[in-house]
Amino acid sequence: MKNLRILLLTAVFAIGTASFAQTLTEAADAFNQGLQFTKESNYSEALKSYQQTIDICAKLGDEGVELQLKAEQQLPSTYFNLAKGLYDAKSYTEAIPNFESSASWADKNGETKTADAARTYLAGIYTSLGNTDYKGDAYDKAIENFNKALTYKADYYKAYYGLGLTYKKQSKLDDMKTAMDKVIELAPAGDKTAENARSTTATSFMNDGAVALQKSGFDKAIASLNTSILYNANEPKAYYYLALAYNGKKQADDAIAAANKAIELGLENAGDAWFEIGKANETKGDATAACAAYKNVTSGPNVQAAKYQMEQVLKCN
């Protein structure tokens, strides 16, 4: 009876050992199959094989740790390659979770280049989605997507540019300026996006200043126009508008300086600037300088007004 019991225990042990060996072999086979799928660029099947390896090894405990780690080391690049294929096929919705998995596994494995590459693609995808929303006038959704892009890559300047354009559409110029400043800061040297950011900001604030002028909001106009000049110091119209605003506030010297700068930069109708110089000199009580300025108004809408000031008000010689 005792001998029979020993034989049964031996048989159970043998069966258990065989089962363990077979399971470890299955894990190895699944891993090798994953490598083969990877060589064939069949990344979705490769992932299934690597995951099967991981699942089996996890049940084996310490004995399966080494093979499990080898399988996990394949995941960042496999998820990335699968996602890249989907991205190239413009299947962005399907690409997103795979890039996210690539970044996550890359972080765990210390593969910083793969993690950064995956997050760069994610930032690009959400920026592209934001651009689509922007073009469709869905501005709140666009802002959401641009900000989502920045959660993946905080220095993704194209997302900031999209944000800037969207805030411009919403007439949120301060927010636009903040976003465009990030573009200028982050875009590489020579990148046209930075140039476009400067131009957009300059034009937007110049136009804002012009609107304020129409409403006699001289302080607001001056603030906006000076902001515009920070981004483009060579736009003659900005200085001409400044001259108008300063004259509106009776700040004669500032008006003269701004008008002269407009002329220096080639204002299309210099007569407009000369007229503001004439007005400013009248404010100062300098009739001689005012007459000299008005005489230069030889074209444009202010010709008759300048003539009236010279003949009827100042009695210029």
LOGU-290047 format. One line per 3 residues: number of its first residue (from 0); their letters; for each residue x, y, z of N, C-alpha, C. Coordinates in steps of 0.001 Angstrom, whole numbers, plus 500000, padded with zeros to 6 digits. Example, Ala and Ser with C-alpha at 12.3 -4.5 7.8 and 13.67 -1.06 7.14 Angstrom:
% LOGU-290047
0) as) 513190,494310,507800,512300,495500,507800,513200,496700,507800; 512850,497750,507080,513670,498940,507140,512900,500030,507870 $
END
This chain:
% LOGU-290047
0) mkn) 500834,498801,500000,500000,500000,500000,500870,501251,500000; 501927,501181,500839,502857,502299,500916,503555,502530,499576; 503942,501440,498936,504626,501547,497636,503718,502156,496573 $
3) lri) 502414,501788,496668,501441,502323,495707,501303,503834,495867; 501291,504287,497139,501170,505716,497408,502383,506482,496864; 503571,505893,497020,504796,506531,496494,504754,506629,494979 $
6) lll) 504248,505580,494344,504143,505578,492878,503177,506653,492378; 502055,506833,493119,501067,507841,492722,501636,509256,492847; 502348,509523,493965,502961,510831,494164,503990,511142,493086 $
9) tav) 504775,510110,492744,505787,510271,491693,505136,510596,490363; 504013,509950,490106,503305,510180,488840,502754,511598,488776; 502180,512064,489925,501639,513436,489970,502748,514456,489755 $
12) fai) 503902,514248,490403,505030,515157,490242,505507,515202,488783; 505546,514038,488175,505997,513959,486772,505056,514702,485852; 503745,514532,486140,502748,515225,485312,502867,516732,485491 $
15) gta) 503045,517188,486779,503194,518615,487057,504401,519210,486379; 505526,518477,486424,506747,518944,485779,506570,519051,484279; 505897,518067,483713,505655,518084,482267,504766,519245,481877 $
18) sfa) 503728,519509,482747,502813,520615,482472,503551,521941,482524; 504445,522131,483536,505236,523356,483672,506143,523556,482463; 506813,522482,482078,507738,522570,480947,507000,522910,479668 $
21) qtl) 505830,522325,479506,505043,522597,478308,504586,524055,478292; 504170,524598,479442,503708,525977,479522,504838,526955,479221; 505996,526722,479754,507146,527571,479479,507524,527499,478005 $
24) tea) 507395,526317,477438,507671,526152,476003,506669,526932,475169; 505403,526882,475611,504366,527638,474888,504662,529144,474933; 505135,529611,476078,505481,531030,476198,506602,531392,475238 $
27) ada) 507605,530502,475177,508731,530751,474271,508288,530710,472820; 507399,529756,472509,506892,529654,471133,506112,530922,470749; 505297,531402,471700,504520,532617,471427,505448,533809,471196 $
30) fnq) 506514,533881,471993,507484,534971,471842,508158,534916,470481; 508604,533723,470096,509262,533570,468793,508313,533867,467650; 507041,533492,467840,506044,533806,466816,505870,535318,466693 $
33) glq) 505918,536006,467844,505837,537469,467830,506988,538091,467061; 508195,537553,467270,509353,538057,466530,509183,537860,465029; 508606,536727,464654,508398,536451,463234,507364,537409,462641 $
36) ftk) 506286,537633,463381,505274,538587,462921,505884,539983,462777; 506773,540349,463697,507427,541659,463628,508259,541772,462360; 509006,540726,462039,509800,540726,460809,508922,540901,459576 $
39) esn) 507717,540374,459657,506783,540447,458526,505960,541742,458556; 506254,542608,459533,505539,543878,459714,504055,543679,460013; 503744,542514,460586,502377,542229,460997,502276,542547,462491 $
42) yse) 502214,543840,462789,502372,544282,464164,501179,543946,465059; 499988,543916,464503,498822,543584,465328,498908,542149,465827; 499339,541223,464958,499494,539834,465380,500698,539673,466306 $
45) alk) 501733,540441,466048,502906,540389,466917,502524,540778,468342; 501686,541816,468479,501248,542232,469801,500487,541128,470525; 499640,540417,469786,498891,539317,470390,499839,538236,470919 $
48) syq) 500868,537948,470136,501821,536917,470551,502624,537354,471774; 503076,538607,471768,503834,539106,472915,502950,539148,474172; 501701,539530,473988,500797,539566,475133,500532,538171,475675 $
51) qti) 500438,537198,474757,500257,535805,475179,501464,535342,475995; 502639,535717,475532,503868,535378,476263,503828,535977,477673; 503461,537235,477759,503416,537929,479055,502410,537275,479992 $
54) dic) 501237,536928,479451,500194,536318,480277,500648,534974,480841; 501289,534163,480013,501761,532850,480461,502851,533012,481509; 503802,533901,481223,504932,534092,482138,504486,534652,483485 $
57) akl) 503451,535498,483460,502955,536060,484708,502436,534977,485637; 501881,533908,485060,501364,532794,485859,502491,531907,486387; 503627,531945,485715,504746,531094,486115,505535,531663,487290 $
60) gde) 505356,532937,487560,506099,533543,488658,507544,533807,488294; 508439,533555,489235,509855,533871,489048,510451,533196,487823; 509983,532006,487527,510557,531254,486402,510273,531922,485051 $
63) gve) 509230,532735,485013,508881,533346,483727,509308,534794,483600; 509988,535332,484626,510320,536765,484648,511188,537172,483469; 512232,536420,483198,513181,536802,482141,512511,536880,480779 $
66) lql) 511703,535868,480453,511032,535861,479156,509954,536945,479097; 509288,537189,480231,508275,538241,480277,508893,539604,479980; 510053,539875,480579,510734,541141,480335,511122,541295,478865 $
69) kae) 511563,540200,478267,511935,540252,476844,510718,540589,475987; 509575,540016,476351,508357,540302,475585,507935,541757,475777; 508013,542229,477020,507622,543614,477295,508530,544607,476596 $
72) qql) 509779,544255,476399,510722,545141,475705,510368,545316,474232; 509568,544395,473702,509150,544488,472302,507937,545404,472117; 507248,545690,473208,505973,546398,473100,506077,547850,472636 $
75) pst) 507029,548658,473146,507063,550061,472699,507175,550215,471185; 508120,549513,470597,508324,549655,469147,507195,549009,468354; 506640,547901,468872,505564,547218,468148,504305,548073,468136 $
78) yfn) 503942,548634,469296,502793,549543,469348,503045,550762,468460; 504278,551268,468486,504606,552455,467692,504461,552164,466200; 505008,551048,465750,504937,550716,464326,503508,550469,463874 $
81) lak) 502707,549842,464736,501295,549645,464412,500593,551001,464298; 500850,551872,465268,500232,553197,465259,500669,554012,464044; 501949,553921,463708,502470,554677,462558,501777,554259,461267 $
84) gly) 501550,552956,461120,500846,552479,459930,499428,553018,459859; 498757,553032,460995,497401,553567,461053,497403,555071,460778; 498406,555752,461313,498539,557198,461090,498734,557480,459599 $
87) dak) 499615,556737,458970,499881,556941,457540,498635,556683,456700; 497774,555793,457210,496525,555493,456511,495415,556466,456902; 495782,557482,457709,494852,558514,458187,493759,557945,459089 $
90) syt) 494035,556796,459702,493103,556219,460677,493500,556734,462061; 493292,558025,462273,493795,558681,463468,493157,558147,464754; 491853,557879,464693,491163,557402,465889,491762,556092,466379 $
93) eai) 492117,555210,465444,492722,553932,465815,494194,554102,466189; 494850,555071,465606,496272,555282,465888,496490,555801,467305; 495582,556623,467780,495774,557293,469076,496047,556321,470226 $
96) pnf) 495174,555309,470479,495446,554429,471626,496734,553633,471482; 497129,553339,470255,498370,552591,470050,499602,553455,470297; 499546,554732,469896,500640,555643,470248,500701,555832,471769 $
99) ess) 499531,555911,472398,499509,556059,473857,500136,554848,474542; 499814,553646,474044,500397,552428,474615,501900,552385,474376; 502322,552829,473201,503750,552872,472900,504477,553773,473880 $
102) asw) 503914,554968,474117,504540,555926,475034,504585,555368,476453; 503486,554735,476863,503415,554189,478221,504445,553086,478447; 504526,552155,477510,505497,551058,477645,506928,551571,477481 $
105) adk) 507105,552575,476647,508441,553160,476485,508896,553814,477795; 507972,554470,478470,508305,555054,479773,508744,553975,480755; 508014,552888,480779,508334,551796,481706,509698,551186,481409 $
108) nge) 510047,551156,480133,511311,550533,479725,512458,551529,479607; 512177,552794,479895,513232,553798,479818,513639,554156,478405; 512742,553971,477433,513043,554279,476031,512529,555689,475712 $
111) tkt) 513315,556677,476075,512863,558060,475971,512611,558506,474531; 513424,558036,473590,513242,558450,472194,511914,557958,471634; 511583,556701,471940,510318,556148,471456,509150,556863,472113 $
114) ada) 509265,557118,473411,508196,557813,474134,507970,559205,473545; 509056,559916,473283,508949,561265,472731,508366,561236,471325; 508788,560268,470535,508280,560155,469164,506780,559872,469169 $
117) art) 506347,558970,470054,504923,558635,470131,504108,559850,470544; 504605,560588,471516,503867,561766,471987,503889,562893,470961; 504943,562960,470174,504986,563959,469102,503901,563670,468067 $
120) yla) 503740,562389,467731,502667,562019,466797,501296,562331,467396; 501126,562047,468683,499848,562340,469336,499557,563838,469313; 500576,564633,469588,500408,566087,469530,500023,566517,468122 $
123) giy) 500641,565911,467128,500338,566243,465738,498920,565867,465354; 498468,564709,465834,497110,564265,465521,496086,565230,466104; 496256,565569,467379,495274,566456,468009,495351,567870,467439 $
126) tsl) 496530,568287,466992,496643,569585,466320,495893,569557,464996; 496029,568454,464276,495308,568295,463011,493792,568317,463240; 493350,567639,464296,491925,567659,464626,491479,569078,464995 $
129) gnt) 492340,569793,465727,492032,571172,466078,491934,572068,464861; 492824,571856,463905,492783,572648,462673,491491,572408,461903; 491045,571151,461885,489785,570823,461213,488615,571524,461903 $
132) dyk) 488619,571496,463231,487561,572186,463984,487603,573697,463727; 488812,574239,463678,488982,575673,463427,488383,576061,462079; 488691,575267,461066,488173,575554,459724,486660,575402,459660 $
135) gda) 486115,574570,460553,484665,574381,460594,483965,575318,461571; 484694,576324,462044,484150,577332,462974,483746,576749,464325; 484236,575556,464651,483958,574945,465959,485098,575334,466901 $
138) ydk) 485095,576588,467317,486264,577148,467996,486508,576550,469383; 485454,576310,470144,485653,575720,471473,486245,574317,471366; 485756,573552,470409,486292,572204,470200,487730,572270,469719 $
141) aie) 488020,573248,468873,489391,573421,468376,490337,573691,469542; 489926,574585,470430,490770,574918,471594,491000,573673,472451; 489958,572884,472617,490075,571640,473407,491120,570708,472788 $
144) nfn) 491085,570567,471478,492032,569661,470805,493454,570217,470817; 493607,571517,470627,494953,572101,470685,495555,571934,472081; 494739,572140,473102,495236,571956,474468,495548,570494,474759 $
147) kal) 494757,569595,474179,495031,568162,474326,496385,567831,473708; 496664,568414,472560,497967,568199,471910,499102,568604,472838; 498905,569708,473540,499961,570220,474415,500147,569382,475673 $
150) tyk) 499149,568571,476042,499344,567668,477181,500324,566561,476825; 500419,566242,475549,501365,565212,475107,502749,565796,474860; 502776,567030,474367,504073,567648,474056,503949,569146,474298 $
153) ady) 504446,569567,475441,504226,570947,475891,504899,571991,475005; 505874,571589,474206,506572,572549,473339,506170,572407,471870; 504983,571852,471636,504531,571659,470255,503985,572986,469721 $
156) yka) 504842,573742,469068,504511,575126,468710,503370,575227,467700; 503160,574186,466910,502069,574238,465935,500713,574247,466621; 500629,573597,467777,499381,573637,468547,499151,575046,469095 $
159) yyg) 500213,575683,469545,500088,577067,470028,499643,577997,468892; 500152,577748,467691,499763,578589,466558,498272,578427,466264; 497799,577181,466308,496373,576942,466120,495541,577628,467190 $
162) lgl) 496025,577563,468427,495343,578259,469520,495278,579766,469252; 496404,580312,468812,496455,581750,468539,495449,582167,467488; 495380,581416,466404,494434,581741,465333,492992,581628,465818 $
165) tyk) 492742,580622,466649,491384,580429,467158,490983,581565,468092; 491885,581956,468981,491591,583080,469881,491387,584370,469082; 492114,584508,467994,491921,585684,467135,490489,585714,466598 $
168) kqs) 490009,584559,466145,488638,584476,465640,487623,584835,466713; 487948,584534,467959,487048,584837,469071,487265,586254,469620; 488155,587004,468966,488488,588377,469390,489074,588415,470797 $
171) kld) 489752,587345,471182,490442,587298,472477,491926,587578,472221; 492232,588861,472015,493564,589220,471554,494657,588967,472588; 494344,589124,473858,495364,588860,474876,495730,587376,474904 $
174) dmk) 494715,586516,474793,494978,585073,474730,495726,584715,473452; 495341,585377,472350,496041,585165,471091,497517,585516,471228; 497775,586652,471844,499152,587111,472016,499963,586105,472840 $
177) tam) 499373,585601,473917,500070,584620,474757,500445,583380,473959; 499502,582898,473150,499764,581707,472338,500826,581983,471277; 500709,583127,470602,501666,583455,469549,503068,583699,470115 $
180) dkv) 503142,584214,471333,504455,584380,471974,505136,583027,472165; 504337,582002,472478,504903,580653,472628,505390,580115,471286; 504682,580429,470221,505133,580019,468881,506492,580635,468579 $
183) iel) 506596,581929,468811,507840,582653,468531,508981,582115,469382; 508669,581763,470626,509684,581222,471535,510144,579826,471126; 509208,578985,470673,509496,577556,470501,509835,577144,469066 $
186) apa) 509355,577881,468085,509593,577481,466697,511082,577571,466363; 511603,576604,465603,513033,576639,465257,513366,577825,464363; 514610,578222,464397,515063,579364,463601,514748,579143,462129 $
189) gdk) 514209,580180,461510,513896,580104,460085,512537,579516,459782; 511825,579029,460794,510503,578437,460566,509492,579546,460277; 508734,579387,459212,507787,580418,458797,506631,580580,459782 $
192) tae) 506407,579563,460614,505313,579661,461576,505552,580808,462549; 506792,580988,462970,507123,582090,463873,506904,583429,463175; 507310,583503,461916,507096,584732,461134,505607,585033,460992 $
195) nar) 504822,583988,460734,503371,584159,460613,502753,584594,461946; 503298,584057,463042,502787,584424,464371,503015,585910,464630; 504194,586399,464281,504495,587821,464464,503568,588683,463608 $
198) stt) 503434,588284,462349,502611,589061,461418,501150,589099,461867; 500630,587936,462266,499236,587862,462704,498996,588727,463931; 499923,588664,464879,499776,589444,466110,499860,590941,465811 $
201) ats) 500823,591321,464994,500987,592732,464645,499746,593275,463948; 499251,592543,462967,498089,593003,462200,496840,593060,463071; 496672,592052,463920,495474,592005,464766,495419,593192,465717 $
204) fmn) 496540,593517,466339,496549,594643,467273,496481,595976,466539; 497047,596048,465341,496928,597282,464569,495463,597526,464199; 494773,596463,463755,493363,596601,463407,492518,596943,464635 $
207) dga) 492888,596364,465764,492180,596670,467003,492358,598140,467369; 493565,598641,467144,493822,600055,467393,493016,600943,466472; 492887,600538,465221,492125,601331,464255,490646,601392,464648 $
210) val) 490113,600259,465108,488711,600221,465543,488513,601130,466757; 489465,601083,467672,489379,601940,468860,489413,603418,468462; 490215,603760,467466,490280,605142,466974,488924,605612,466465 $
213) qks) 488227,604737,465746,486921,605090,465202,485922,605416,466307; 486164,604867,467493,485272,605103,468631,485851,606146,469593; 486915,606816,469139,487617,607816,469962,488172,607212,471250 $
216) gfd) 488473,605936,471207,489104,605278,472362,490613,605401,472236; 491111,606593,472475,492518,606891,472180,493502,606095,473051; 493180,605931,474317,494084,605166,475186,494187,603709,474736 $
219) kai) 493052,603116,474437,493053,601733,473951,493788,601633,472620; 493549,602627,471762,494220,602629,470457,495729,602679,470624; 496202,603548,471496,497644,603687,471716,498243,602391,472244 $
222) asl) 497536,601773,473200,498036,600520,473771,498119,599428,472703; 497072,599282,471905,497046,598243,470876,498080,598496,469789; 498209,599755,469381,499153,600086,468309,500603,599899,468760 $
225) nts) 500893,600249,469989,502249,600014,470494,502556,598525,470615; 501540,597733,470948,501723,596275,470966,502002,595773,469553; 501253,596292,468598,501462,595905,467198,502899,596163,466759 $
228) ily) 503418,597319,467140,504772,597708,466737,505834,596807,467356; 505528,596225,468517,506472,595271,469124,506718,594067,468213; 505720,593723,467416,505822,592539,466553,506198,592902,465112 $
231) nan) 505957,594138,464748,506376,594605,463417,506645,596100,463506; 507902,596436,463635,508285,597837,463822,508430,598579,462503; 508044,597936,461396,508247,598548,460077,506946,598773,459317 $
234) epk) 505831,598779,460018,504546,599001,459362,504155,600482,459497; 504222,601243,458388,503957,602684,458475,502545,603027,458948; 501553,602180,458607,500180,602494,459009,500011,602495,460522 $
237) ayy) 500756,601610,461202,500649,601562,462665,501100,602888,463267; 502167,603459,462729,502661,604744,463237,501706,605882,462873; 501126,605805,461695,500159,606833,461298,498946,606810,462237 $
240) yla) 498436,605608,462531,497316,605497,463464,497708,606021,464847; 498952,605762,465229,499438,606281,466510,499407,607813,466519; 499814,608409,465405,499790,609867,465299,498372,610393,465485 $
243) lay) 497412,609706,464886,496006,610100,465047,495589,610012,466518; 495981,608917,467163,495589,608715,468560,496239,609757,469471; 497528,610008,469241,498215,611005,470082,497642,612403,469860 $
246) ngk) 497304,612715,468636,496659,614011,468393,495307,614078,469084; 494612,612926,469125,493329,612883,469816,493469,613207,471291; 494623,612874,471857,494887,613152,473273,495679,614452,473470 $
249) kqa) 495914,615170,472378,496671,616424,472423,498122,616209,472889; 498656,615041,472595,500065,614768,472901,500869,615057,471640; 501141,616321,471437,501667,616800,470163,503021,616194,469795 $
252) dda) 503955,616203,470725,505294,615698,470398,505256,614217,470004; 504444,613455,470726,504313,612034,470388,503674,611858,469013; 502698,612713,468722,502033,612637,467417,503017,612949,466293 $
255) iaa) 503840,613973,466484,504831,614355,465471,505844,613233,465254; 506313,612638,466337,507293,611553,466225,506705,610366,465475; 505464,610023,465786,504827,608881,465132,504585,609161,463653 $
258) ank) 504129,610361,463334,503862,610717,461938,505154,610737,461121; 506219,611288,461694,507505,611293,460989,508001,609867,460725; 507769,608965,461680,508173,607565,461494,507369,606933,460358 $
261) aie) 506096,607273,460286,505257,606742,459208,505786,607199,457846; 506166,608471,457757,506719,609002,456505,508035,608326,456175; 508877,608169,457179,510185,607530,457003,510046,606104,456454 $
264) lgl) 509021,605400,456918,508820,604002,456510,508056,603878,455198; 507677,605008,454614,507055,604967,453295,505555,604845,453311; 504885,605558,454196,503423,605554,454211,502904,605850,452812 $
267) ena) 501929,605069,452371,501452,605164,450988,501031,606583,450615; 500310,607233,451493,499946,608634,451249,500570,609479,452361; 501769,609960,452109,502498,610724,453124,501747,611976,453544 $
270) gda) 500881,612478,452663,500105,613676,452993,499279,613492,454256; 498796,612280,454496,498008,612027,455707,498847,612273,456952; 500092,611804,456913,500985,611983,458065,501365,613452,458233 $
273) wfe) 501619,614133,457106,501955,615552,457192,500800,616366,457793; 499596,615976,457488,498437,616664,458049,498421,616531,459574; 498766,615335,460083,498803,615133,461538,499941,615935,462173 $
276) igk) 501042,616067,461439,502144,616902,461942,501705,618362,462029; 500971,618788,461000,500442,620150,461026,499529,620360,462227; 498605,619431,462482,497683,619547,463616,498445,619602,464943 $
279) ane) 499452,618737,465051,500221,618672,466296,500956,619989,466557; 501506,620571,465487,502204,621847,465657,501240,622973,465997; 500017,622895,465486,499003,623873,465898,498722,623754,467394 $
282) tkg) 498641,622503,467868,498426,622274,469304,499548,622902,470121; 500760,622832,469593,501919,623401,470291,501983,624922,470153; 501182,625457,469262,501207,626901,469040,502311,627335,468100 $
285) dat) 502838,626402,467301,503929,626713,466370,503337,626831,464964; 502874,628025,464640,502218,628247,463354,503166,628034,462179; 504408,628442,462332,505378,628295,461233,505567,626825,460873 $
288) aac) 505766,625994,461877,505965,624561,461633,504678,623945,461091; 503516,624421,461580,502241,623898,461106,502052,624218,459627; 502350,625451,459250,502216,625848,457843,503130,625017,456953 $
291) aay) 504369,624800,457416,505329,624025,456630,504823,622600,456431; 504196,622039,457449,503684,620671,457349,502490,620612,456408; 501559,621555,456557,500352,621539,455712,500691,621707,454233 $
294) knv) 501770,622418,453947,502163,622612,452542,502565,621296,451873; 502928,620304,452694,503307,618988,452154,502111,618080,451904; 500912,618561,452247,499707,617752,452006,499236,618057,450595 $
297) tsg) 499738,617303,449648,499454,617575,448234,498563,616518,447581; 498202,615488,448348,497319,614451,447818,496570,613808,448977; 495503,613092,448609,494733,612400,449628,493533,613201,450113 $
300) pnv) 492820,612664,451090,491548,613278,451531,491708,614554,452347; 492939,614884,452758,493134,616039,453643,493607,617303,452923; 493655,617267,451594,494167,618421,450834,493346,619675,451129 $
303) qaa) 492045,619565,451062,491191,620736,451275,491234,621214,452717; 491308,620254,453645,491373,620623,455062,492679,621347,455360; 493778,620897,454755,495067,621549,454962,495037,622965,454370 $
306) kyq) 494440,623070,453195,494342,624380,452535,493543,625358,453392; 492465,624860,453970,491633,625713,454826,492436,626201,456035; 493166,625304,456666,493951,625696,457842,494998,626745,457474 $
309) meq) 495629,626559,456298,496670,627506,455879,496085,628866,455542; 494962,628878,454823,494426,630138,454324,493513,630852,455312; 492685,630104,456024,491676,630715,456866,492025,630777,458335 $
312) vlk) 492857,629836,458796,493148,629785,460233,494532,630366,460532; 495536,629829,459850,496919,630220,460170,497393,631424,459334; 496713,631697,458235,497108,632788,457335,498575,632623,456922 $
315) cn) 498884,631402,456464,500291,631103,456079,500702,631976,454895; 501990,632302,454843,502532,633090,453751,502791,632189,452542 $
END
